[in-house]
Amino acid sequence: MSLSDIMGAAGLGSWAVLGLVVSFVTFVGIVVWVFVRRRGSWEHARRLPLDDGDTTMPSRGGSPR
């Protein structure tokens, strides 16, 4: 007995198809959201790993002590 036989006998085949469709629609929605998003918001997110929260810039004369 295979899984498809069990799903068909229990009348659950349509739930599997529904889950597949929902997952695919979610995936397509995320892909569209990524490509439509403005470039400015990506620039901000790109710098987040290097952002230490300090908004002041050190002087050009050397490192602050």
N, CA, C and O of each residue as an XYZ file, in Angstrom:
260
protein
N       0.834     -1.180      0.000
C       0.000      0.000      0.000
C       0.882      1.248      0.000
O       1.802      1.369      0.809
N       0.597      2.152     -0.896
C       1.380      3.383     -0.969
C       0.628      4.518     -0.284
O      -0.546      4.397      0.066
N       1.330      5.601     -0.110
C       0.724      6.764      0.537
C      -0.436      7.315     -0.293
O      -1.446      7.748      0.262
N      -0.297      7.301     -1.606
C      -1.388      7.811     -2.445
C      -2.634      6.937     -2.321
O      -3.749      7.452     -2.395
N      -2.468      5.621     -2.133
C      -3.620      4.741     -1.917
C      -4.325      5.076     -0.606
O      -5.554      5.116     -0.542
N      -3.542      5.313      0.423
C      -4.117      5.634      1.735
C      -4.845      6.982      1.682
O      -5.958      7.119      2.189
N      -4.197      7.974      1.059
C      -4.813      9.299      0.956
C      -6.109      9.236      0.138
O      -7.102      9.872      0.492
N      -6.092      8.470     -0.948
C      -7.282      8.352     -1.790
C      -8.410      7.630     -1.089
O      -9.567      8.033     -1.207
N      -8.094      6.562     -0.355
C      -9.117      5.796      0.345
C      -9.736      6.603      1.482
O     -10.917      6.446      1.788
N      -8.941      7.463      2.103
C      -9.446      8.256      3.213
C     -10.124      9.540      2.731
O     -10.684     10.279      3.540
N     -10.082      9.810      1.442
C     -10.698     11.019      0.906
C      -9.884     12.275      1.190
O     -10.440     13.371      1.257
N      -8.576     12.126      1.357
C      -7.725     13.261      1.708
C      -6.898     13.771      0.529
O      -6.036     14.630      0.713
N      -7.141     13.267     -0.662
C      -6.366     13.670     -1.826
C      -6.494     15.140     -2.149
O      -5.525     15.769     -2.574
N      -7.671     15.697     -1.954
C      -7.874     17.111     -2.267
C      -7.114     18.008     -1.289
O      -6.715     19.112     -1.660
N      -6.906     17.558     -0.049
C      -6.151     18.353      0.917
C      -4.681     18.452      0.525
O      -4.043     19.484      0.736
N      -4.155     17.384     -0.040
C      -2.767     17.414     -0.497
C      -2.600     18.404     -1.645
O      -1.624     19.152     -1.692
N      -3.556     18.404     -2.566
C      -3.514     19.348     -3.685
C      -3.668     20.772     -3.171
O      -2.969     21.674     -3.634
N      -4.564     20.985     -2.231
C      -4.766     22.312     -1.657
C      -3.488     22.803     -0.969
O      -3.117     23.968     -1.113
N      -2.827     21.937     -0.235
C      -1.568     22.310      0.416
C      -0.491     22.676     -0.591
O       0.271     23.619     -0.377
N      -0.424     21.934     -1.690
C       0.536     22.228     -2.750
C       0.251     23.588     -3.377
O       1.170     24.376     -3.598
N      -1.009     23.864     -3.662
C      -1.382     25.140     -4.280
C      -1.085     26.309     -3.337
O      -0.557     27.332     -3.774
N      -1.413     26.172     -2.070
C      -1.152     27.240     -1.095
C       0.350     27.493     -0.976
O       0.781     28.645     -0.931
N       1.137     26.439     -0.927
C       2.588     26.594     -0.838
C       3.149     27.278     -2.077
O       4.015     28.145     -1.963
N       2.669     26.902     -3.255
C       3.150     27.497     -4.490
C       2.775     28.971     -4.584
O       3.592     29.795     -4.995
N       1.555     29.302     -4.210
C       1.117     30.701     -4.243
C       1.935     31.541     -3.264
O       2.287     32.680     -3.572
N       2.236     30.995     -2.101
C       3.066     31.696     -1.128
C       4.465     31.930     -1.682
O       5.009     33.025     -1.540
N       5.051     30.921     -2.308
C       6.379     31.047     -2.903
C       6.389     32.121     -3.986
O       7.283     32.967     -4.005
N       5.417     32.101     -4.881
C       5.347     33.097     -5.953
C       5.154     34.487     -5.364
O       5.742     35.448     -5.860
N       4.354     34.614     -4.332
C       4.145     35.908     -3.688
C       5.428     36.463     -3.090
O       5.699     37.658     -3.208
N       6.216     35.618     -2.454
C       7.486     36.069     -1.880
C       8.465     36.476     -2.975
O       9.164     37.479     -2.834
N       8.524     35.717     -4.056
C       9.422     36.057     -5.171
C       9.022     37.400     -5.784
O       9.889     38.225     -6.073
N       7.741     37.626     -5.985
C       7.274     38.897     -6.538
C       7.597     40.032     -5.577
O       8.036     41.096     -6.013
N       7.390     39.831     -4.293
C       7.671     40.855     -3.286
C       9.151     41.226     -3.287
O       9.493     42.401     -3.151
N      10.029     40.239     -3.438
C      11.471     40.502     -3.439
C      11.867     41.333     -4.649
O      12.662     42.264     -4.516
N      11.340     41.025     -5.814
C      11.754     41.717     -7.023
C      11.073     43.067     -7.215
O      11.570     43.891     -7.984
N       9.958     43.320     -6.546
C       9.244     44.582     -6.704
C       9.692     45.600     -5.655
O       9.489     46.802     -5.826
N      10.288     45.126     -4.592
C      10.696     45.991     -3.483
C      11.658     47.090     -3.958
O      12.494     46.862     -4.832
N      11.528     48.257     -3.380
C      12.374     49.392     -3.761
C      13.837     49.139     -3.417
O      14.141     48.459     -2.437
N      14.725     49.677     -4.211
C      16.160     49.469     -4.018
C      16.653     50.130     -2.728
O      17.564     49.606     -2.087
N      16.079     51.251     -2.339
C      16.508     51.942     -1.124
C      16.354     51.087      0.122
O      17.203     51.134      1.012
N      15.306     50.324      0.197
C      15.121     49.471      1.370
C      16.126     48.324      1.384
O      16.509     47.856      2.456
N      16.556     47.867      0.218
C      17.600     46.833      0.163
C      18.944     47.402      0.598
O      19.726     46.708      1.247
N      19.224     48.660      0.248
C      20.490     49.279      0.650
C      20.575     49.360      2.171
O      21.629     49.101      2.752
N      19.481     49.714      2.806
C      19.474     49.781      4.272
C      19.709     48.385      4.866
O      20.499     48.237      5.798
N      19.038     47.380      4.341
C      19.183     46.013      4.853
C      20.578     45.456      4.585
O      21.085     44.640      5.355
N      21.198     45.899      3.487
C      22.530     45.399      3.140
C      23.560     45.860      4.159
O      24.536     45.152      4.411
N      23.363     47.024      4.744
C      24.335     47.574      5.689
C      24.095     47.140      7.137
O      24.935     47.414      7.994
N      22.998     46.484      7.432
C      22.666     46.123      8.808
C      23.714     45.260      9.504
O      23.985     45.509     10.679
N      24.323     44.260      8.860
C      25.314     43.461      9.584
C      26.525     44.266     10.046
O      27.153     43.897     11.039
N      26.866     45.332      9.373
C      28.026     46.134      9.734
C      27.680     47.323     10.619
O      28.578     48.012     11.104
N      26.409     47.571     10.832
C      25.971     48.704     11.626
C      26.125     48.381     13.102
O      25.529     47.429     13.607
N      26.932     49.183     13.789
C      27.127     48.945     15.219
C      26.252     49.844     16.081
O      26.338     49.812     17.308
N      25.414     50.643     15.439
C      24.512     51.503     16.179
C      25.098     52.861     16.494
O      24.368     53.745     16.943
N      26.385     53.064     16.276
C      27.038     54.340     16.527
C      26.872     55.228     15.302
O      27.315     54.871     14.211
N      26.241     56.371     15.476
C      25.983     57.246     14.334
C      27.056     58.301     14.156
O      27.045     59.021     13.157
N      27.997     58.417     15.112
C      29.056     59.407     14.978
C      30.208     58.836     14.177
O      30.513     57.646     14.267
N      30.837     59.681     13.401
C      31.978     59.272     12.588
C      33.262     59.711     13.279
O      33.326     60.829     13.790
N      34.284     58.864     13.308
C      35.549     59.282     13.903
C      36.216     60.348     13.033
O      35.979     60.415     11.827
N      37.044     61.172     13.653
C      37.728     62.220     12.900
C      38.778     61.611     11.988
O      39.219     60.482     12.204
N      39.176     62.357     10.973
C      40.158     61.860     10.011
C      41.565     61.854     10.581
O      42.454     61.230     10.002
N      41.787     62.515     11.671
C      43.126     62.639     12.229
C      43.655     61.353     12.844
O      44.851     61.269     13.122
N      42.844     60.384     13.060
C      43.300     59.140     13.653
C      42.181     58.484     14.427
O      41.039     58.941     14.402
N      42.513     57.424     15.103
C      41.490     56.704     15.850
C      41.194     57.424     17.155
O      42.109     57.965     17.777
N      39.934     57.444     17.584
C      39.594     58.089     18.856
C      40.094     57.260     20.031
O      40.096     56.029     19.992
N      40.516     57.966     21.078
C      41.035     57.240     22.252
C      40.188     57.496     23.448
O      40.468     56.971     24.526
